[in-house]
Amino acid sequence: MGATAATLWFIDVAEPKGILAIAGRPDEAASRVIAEQVLGGPVAGRPESLARAADPLPGHVYVAAWGGLTVVTHEGLRVDRPSDLDESWWNLLPAHRTFLLVADPERAVGGFAVRADGAPKRAFSAHPVDILEDEGLPELFEGPFWAGAHPLTYAEGVVPDPRALPFHPMEFAEQANREILGFRYTHPLDAADLDPARVQVVDFVLASEIPTPAPQQAQAPGPDGAPHPPVDQPQGADPDDRGKVRSFFGF
């Protein structure tokens, strides 16, 4: 199964792959300004990897600004069609190019969009048997996919749907990410891929939502003067509610 992703990149450099290959810690001050704009108030941040941040938690925004290259990931970017994304996201930062990647393995949906100087250039989104959006001229990397070089893989016993695309849309979308940024999120990575687990971003939440630790109350000593042992807390259930197994394995 492929990786989950909801990322928006603002690109003002000729070769973002080169920036990411040498990127260290992002500019936290610049990243914070963006996070406060998204969340609407003062924020607190901590380091996180891009691999983890690509699947954003509710109430969090993950930002990394390196000067000329910025990534933002937030649950508000989870759209089925790139054209459904509110214009405020595209206009969050001025940039020569903007690139959206959305991948949802729960529903086997993948999509991407590219804008140049604010104008839509290419947008695609699909389920393996249903194209949701297909706008603009195809990118060069798309040729082999449409030609059948990356066929769908099915679970054992599943009869291929005659309406199916000749590729998995999540793999297709992640290849767009690889072409522009030099990596994909789904393992195994190619030898030439950057590892998103080694790219640092900042995980921001509203500072007002960080709970204040309650003061610890001292326990009375036991009969022999020794402190009471800690009380085990009941562990909550962690059911797996991911739903039924899907027909498509992914890629």
Phi, psi and omega in degrees: 000142182283173181276155174273140180208144173209085188231147177230124184249139175245118193239118176234024177237153182291326186226085181297333177302318181294323178295314182294329182295334182242006185295131173257223179292135178290164176289104186292323180296314178294322179295322181296320179301317180293316181298319180292329176293320180288314186272344173082027178180178179301143185234162171238143185227159175213157181293148175208160177272152177296325179301317179284321184291338182300336176251082192291141175279150176302138178083358180249150166229135183248126186224143170217120178246122180246008182082098183089349178213123182222139174239140175231133174228133188199150182298338178293348178273355181283096178233150177284323180238131178306328180291345177282346183290130182299143183298336180299330177290314180297329183265010182302322177222144172287134181202149178294319178230145172231142185224123179252133173236130175227127178221127183230093181293338177300327180243006178059038180251135175223145180200161176207162176210146178233133172238147177237120183051041176086349183263134178301133180246314180207137176215132179214140175206142183199158161261158182308335180241014184205116175280123181269325179205138180208091185234147176087174181282136179300147175281160183301323184294342187288336186310304181300329179294311179293335180278356176095016181283349181229067186292156176295149174248131184249153173294153182302132178088353180274128178278127180303137178282128181296344179272355189296147173293160179279015180201166174273127184297334176290319176296320178301312181294319180292333175291326174299318177299317180295320181296321184273319191246350174089017179197167166230167183272331185280132177272153005280146176279151172287160181301328182272356182287143163292156178257112181297343177289344181259002178262123184266134172236181177243128179268113182250143169226162175298131181299329181290344182263001177277118183293143176277126181300135178286143179297140181280132178269133179289138178269143176293143179294159177288179182302329182266009179089352180277150178294152176294145175291155179297148179269126178292134178268142179295139180270129179286157178288150179231068186292148177269106184250035183287351177094187185289159177292137184270158179292325184266126179289331186108233183203000000 
